[in-house]
Amino acid sequence: MASSYRKAVLIVATALMLSGCAEEDSYAISEWAVNIGGPGYTAVDGTRYVAEQSTSGGVVGEISVVNGSQDPMLYQSYREGDVEISHPIANGTYDITFHFAEPEDIARDERIFDAFVEGRRVIDDLDVMLFRDGKIHSALTVTVPNVVVSDGKLNIYFDASVRAPILSALVVRNSIREKHARTLFWSDEFDTDGAPDPANWNIEEWAAGIVNDEDQAYTARPENVRVEGGYLVIEAHREDYDGARYTSGRLQSMGKADFVYGRIEVRARLPEGQGTWPAIWMLSSRPYTYATTCTDNEDWQGSDDCDAWPNSGEIDIMEHVGYQMNHVHGTVHSRDFHWTIWNQRKGRILLDNVAGEFHVYALEWTPDRIDILVDNTPYLTYINEGNGLEEWPFDQPFHVILNLAIGGGWGRAGGPVDDSVFPQRLLIDYVRVFSAESNP
């Protein structure tokens, strides 16, 4: 990180510290983590899984190689069948993360089951292979927040409609967390109607298909991008425009608000409908830092010849595809772990009513780890294991991107775009960036 960059951040942070702008945030406490079918295990993030306990039913199986996780050993043991868990635990509210990996060479819809916690269905029609990008032997995590236990015992069971359920591991965390104070050093509250503040944002104007085979054209028109009523509005329309069938908006902060480490929060309400693909994410502000095949100032986004992506990294704080409502994804990409080789590091959290309610989508980023959260529930942790830039290019300035894509490879994965849903809006209440370390 260049000294001039550090100085710029320090000036802003100091000014805001003097004005008393600080926030308290929170961290999850692990209550119980268990390796289903296997021995005790300590994960790279420090979570300690006990050897299997409080579990019955099914048969133990093994997978020799598991992709897509920093803890493949956790997935090498599993149970398949009528698995039930009954574990003594204090009454309270918990966040539960399920770990799965499909052990068999099967296709879509060949293993489908539901998960129940405290008698309530919390995961519906789970297809492990499909949920993990159509891959077998790949780690899948699904987090269910705010599960209430009122009888002193955590009860979990599964119900299959096709084939038998499987489970590799389980983590239960207390939803009541410690508080830590952080200093706010940059934000946009979107308080002034009109165009987004040009001191903070670049509005991108792109034709369709530049990246991810997306179907929309991005414009700077107020119909697609504006500040209105205290919100940033990114609005997608079904209309013929510049060779595209849809229009939408994409903003990014490169050169105006670039960050190394810290907590980034975005309070947002998501669109709905098949074909919508909103994202809150980050790319390197120095994209050629770890590139090896690019020419000077090459237009690298969407390029098959320039490896600025994935070499210089990507952090997806929130992605949501409308054909699978209320499933929110967080992902980390690097040279060794990215979606084109189906080995990206990712997590999934299930929320209620993302199109009707605002949620706070957040990133905690330090030199040692990345945590992605929703409403302070962490659902993806990625650890710097010290293996070099191929795995950790996250030591350089990144910028925030806010966009609403239509269609594309992932947006159409559940079927064609539903034209009847338009217009659709991604509403952003604020973007806030806090210090990387809690105040004393």
Secondary structure, DSSP 8 states (H G I E B T S, - for coil): --HHHHHHHHHHHHHHHHTT-EEEEEEEEEEEEEETTS--EE-TTS-EEEES-SEESSEEEE-S--BS-S-GGGGSEEEESS-EEEEE--SEEEEEEEEEE--S---TTSSEEEEEETTEEEEEEE-HHHHTTT-SSBEEEEEEEEEEE-SSEEEEEEEEEES--EE-EEEEEEEEEEEEEEEEEEEE---S-BS--TTT-EE--B-TTSSTTB-EEE--STTTEEEETTEEEEEEEEEEETTEEEEE-EEE-TTTSEESSEEEEEEEE---STTEEEEEEEEESSTTTT-SS--TT---TT-SS-THHHHT-EEEEEE--TTSTTEEEEEEE-SSS-GGGT--EEEEEE-S-TTTS-EEEEEEE-SSEEEEEETTEEEEEEE--S--TTT---SS-EEEEEEEEEBHHHHTTTSS--GGG-SEEEEEEEEEEE-SS---
